[in-house]
């Protein structure tokens, strides 16, 4: 998943994006069904994303700022 996120960052950068948002789930118990389909927080962190908001307890808005590597 980290490779996929990094590829998304490179694609966005190649199209002049200055930031990229993601909406991962913070797993506190095993995931079942589609609960983790947007990704999990730990993977986004490893790809260089930072938390910018938490609209729900387990759902975050994370952002990758281009040039922050």
PyMOL CGO cylinders between C-alpha atoms (Angstrom):
from pymol import cmd
from pymol.cgo import CYLINDER

trace = [
    CYLINDER, 0.00, 0.00, 0.00, 2.89, 2.39, 0.70, 0.3, 1, 1, 1, 1, 1, 1,
    CYLINDER, 2.89, 2.39, 0.70, 4.10, 1.99, -2.89, 0.3, 1, 1, 1, 1, 1, 1,
    CYLINDER, 4.10, 1.99, -2.89, 0.63, 2.82, -4.16, 0.3, 1, 1, 1, 1, 1, 1,
    CYLINDER, 0.63, 2.82, -4.16, 0.43, 5.96, -2.01, 0.3, 1, 1, 1, 1, 1, 1,
    CYLINDER, 0.43, 5.96, -2.01, 3.90, 7.07, -3.11, 0.3, 1, 1, 1, 1, 1, 1,
    CYLINDER, 3.90, 7.07, -3.11, 2.89, 6.55, -6.74, 0.3, 1, 1, 1, 1, 1, 1,
    CYLINDER, 2.89, 6.55, -6.74, -0.20, 8.70, -6.13, 0.3, 1, 1, 1, 1, 1, 1,
    CYLINDER, -0.20, 8.70, -6.13, 2.02, 11.42, -4.65, 0.3, 1, 1, 1, 1, 1, 1,
    CYLINDER, 2.02, 11.42, -4.65, 4.33, 11.31, -7.68, 0.3, 1, 1, 1, 1, 1, 1,
    CYLINDER, 4.33, 11.31, -7.68, 1.37, 11.43, -10.05, 0.3, 1, 1, 1, 1, 1, 1,
    CYLINDER, 1.37, 11.43, -10.05, -0.10, 14.43, -8.23, 0.3, 1, 1, 1, 1, 1, 1,
    CYLINDER, -0.10, 14.43, -8.23, 3.28, 16.16, -8.16, 0.3, 1, 1, 1, 1, 1, 1,
    CYLINDER, 3.28, 16.16, -8.16, 3.64, 15.58, -11.90, 0.3, 1, 1, 1, 1, 1, 1,
    CYLINDER, 3.64, 15.58, -11.90, 0.34, 17.40, -12.39, 0.3, 1, 1, 1, 1, 1, 1,
    CYLINDER, 0.34, 17.40, -12.39, 1.41, 20.45, -10.34, 0.3, 1, 1, 1, 1, 1, 1,
    CYLINDER, 1.41, 20.45, -10.34, -0.42, 19.52, -7.12, 0.3, 1, 1, 1, 1, 1, 1,
    CYLINDER, -0.42, 19.52, -7.12, 0.85, 21.20, -3.98, 0.3, 1, 1, 1, 1, 1, 1,
    CYLINDER, 0.85, 21.20, -3.98, -0.79, 18.72, -1.59, 0.3, 1, 1, 1, 1, 1, 1,
    CYLINDER, -0.79, 18.72, -1.59, -2.66, 15.44, -1.60, 0.3, 1, 1, 1, 1, 1, 1,
    CYLINDER, -2.66, 15.44, -1.60, -5.34, 14.36, 0.89, 0.3, 1, 1, 1, 1, 1, 1,
    CYLINDER, -5.34, 14.36, 0.89, -6.30, 10.90, 2.05, 0.3, 1, 1, 1, 1, 1, 1,
    CYLINDER, -6.30, 10.90, 2.05, -9.01, 9.61, 4.36, 0.3, 1, 1, 1, 1, 1, 1,
    CYLINDER, -9.01, 9.61, 4.36, -7.67, 6.54, 6.16, 0.3, 1, 1, 1, 1, 1, 1,
    CYLINDER, -7.67, 6.54, 6.16, -9.21, 4.51, 8.95, 0.3, 1, 1, 1, 1, 1, 1,
    CYLINDER, -9.21, 4.51, 8.95, -7.46, 4.06, 12.29, 0.3, 1, 1, 1, 1, 1, 1,
    CYLINDER, -7.46, 4.06, 12.29, -7.85, 0.40, 13.13, 0.3, 1, 1, 1, 1, 1, 1,
    CYLINDER, -7.85, 0.40, 13.13, -8.31, -0.32, 16.82, 0.3, 1, 1, 1, 1, 1, 1,
    CYLINDER, -8.31, -0.32, 16.82, -9.49, -3.88, 16.19, 0.3, 1, 1, 1, 1, 1, 1,
    CYLINDER, -9.49, -3.88, 16.19, -9.28, -6.32, 13.27, 0.3, 1, 1, 1, 1, 1, 1,
    CYLINDER, -9.28, -6.32, 13.27, -10.77, -4.99, 10.04, 0.3, 1, 1, 1, 1, 1, 1,
    CYLINDER, -10.77, -4.99, 10.04, -13.60, -6.87, 8.36, 0.3, 1, 1, 1, 1, 1, 1,
    CYLINDER, -13.60, -6.87, 8.36, -15.38, -6.34, 5.09, 0.3, 1, 1, 1, 1, 1, 1,
    CYLINDER, -15.38, -6.34, 5.09, -14.82, -2.93, 3.59, 0.3, 1, 1, 1, 1, 1, 1,
    CYLINDER, -14.82, -2.93, 3.59, -13.90, -1.07, 6.83, 0.3, 1, 1, 1, 1, 1, 1,
    CYLINDER, -13.90, -1.07, 6.83, -10.34, -0.38, 5.70, 0.3, 1, 1, 1, 1, 1, 1,
    CYLINDER, -10.34, -0.38, 5.70, -10.95, 0.24, 2.02, 0.3, 1, 1, 1, 1, 1, 1,
    CYLINDER, -10.95, 0.24, 2.02, -9.59, 3.81, 2.17, 0.3, 1, 1, 1, 1, 1, 1,
    CYLINDER, -9.59, 3.81, 2.17, -6.39, 2.61, 3.80, 0.3, 1, 1, 1, 1, 1, 1,
    CYLINDER, -6.39, 2.61, 3.80, -5.07, 2.66, 7.35, 0.3, 1, 1, 1, 1, 1, 1,
    CYLINDER, -5.07, 2.66, 7.35, -3.36, 5.49, 9.18, 0.3, 1, 1, 1, 1, 1, 1,
    CYLINDER, -3.36, 5.49, 9.18, -0.03, 3.73, 9.74, 0.3, 1, 1, 1, 1, 1, 1,
    CYLINDER, -0.03, 3.73, 9.74, 0.42, 3.22, 6.01, 0.3, 1, 1, 1, 1, 1, 1,
    CYLINDER, 0.42, 3.22, 6.01, -0.32, 6.85, 5.24, 0.3, 1, 1, 1, 1, 1, 1,
    CYLINDER, -0.32, 6.85, 5.24, 2.21, 7.94, 7.88, 0.3, 1, 1, 1, 1, 1, 1,
    CYLINDER, 2.21, 7.94, 7.88, 4.89, 5.73, 6.31, 0.3, 1, 1, 1, 1, 1, 1,
    CYLINDER, 4.89, 5.73, 6.31, 4.15, 7.41, 2.96, 0.3, 1, 1, 1, 1, 1, 1,
    CYLINDER, 4.15, 7.41, 2.96, 4.75, 10.89, 4.43, 0.3, 1, 1, 1, 1, 1, 1,
    CYLINDER, 4.75, 10.89, 4.43, 1.18, 11.99, 5.17, 0.3, 1, 1, 1, 1, 1, 1,
    CYLINDER, 1.18, 11.99, 5.17, 0.34, 13.95, 8.32, 0.3, 1, 1, 1, 1, 1, 1,
    CYLINDER, 0.34, 13.95, 8.32, -2.93, 14.25, 10.20, 0.3, 1, 1, 1, 1, 1, 1,
    CYLINDER, -2.93, 14.25, 10.20, -4.78, 17.51, 9.53, 0.3, 1, 1, 1, 1, 1, 1,
    CYLINDER, -4.78, 17.51, 9.53, -8.23, 16.70, 10.94, 0.3, 1, 1, 1, 1, 1, 1,
    CYLINDER, -8.23, 16.70, 10.94, -10.19, 13.95, 12.67, 0.3, 1, 1, 1, 1, 1, 1,
    CYLINDER, -10.19, 13.95, 12.67, -13.89, 14.31, 11.80, 0.3, 1, 1, 1, 1, 1, 1,
    CYLINDER, -13.89, 14.31, 11.80, -14.67, 11.03, 13.56, 0.3, 1, 1, 1, 1, 1, 1,
    CYLINDER, -14.67, 11.03, 13.56, -12.81, 9.05, 16.20, 0.3, 1, 1, 1, 1, 1, 1,
    CYLINDER, -12.81, 9.05, 16.20, -11.38, 6.48, 13.77, 0.3, 1, 1, 1, 1, 1, 1,
    CYLINDER, -11.38, 6.48, 13.77, -11.52, 8.40, 10.48, 0.3, 1, 1, 1, 1, 1, 1,
    CYLINDER, -11.52, 8.40, 10.48, -8.80, 10.93, 9.73, 0.3, 1, 1, 1, 1, 1, 1,
    CYLINDER, -8.80, 10.93, 9.73, -8.00, 13.44, 7.07, 0.3, 1, 1, 1, 1, 1, 1,
    CYLINDER, -8.00, 13.44, 7.07, -4.32, 13.17, 6.26, 0.3, 1, 1, 1, 1, 1, 1,
    CYLINDER, -4.32, 13.17, 6.26, -2.31, 15.35, 3.91, 0.3, 1, 1, 1, 1, 1, 1,
    CYLINDER, -2.31, 15.35, 3.91, 0.93, 15.03, 2.02, 0.3, 1, 1, 1, 1, 1, 1,
    CYLINDER, 0.93, 15.03, 2.02, 2.56, 18.38, 1.28, 0.3, 1, 1, 1, 1, 1, 1,
    CYLINDER, 2.56, 18.38, 1.28, 4.63, 18.30, -1.89, 0.3, 1, 1, 1, 1, 1, 1,
    CYLINDER, 4.63, 18.30, -1.89, 8.24, 19.10, -1.14, 0.3, 1, 1, 1, 1, 1, 1,
    CYLINDER, 8.24, 19.10, -1.14, 7.94, 17.79, 2.42, 0.3, 1, 1, 1, 1, 1, 1,
    CYLINDER, 7.94, 17.79, 2.42, 10.15, 14.76, 1.73, 0.3, 1, 1, 1, 1, 1, 1,
]
cmd.load_cgo(trace, "trace")
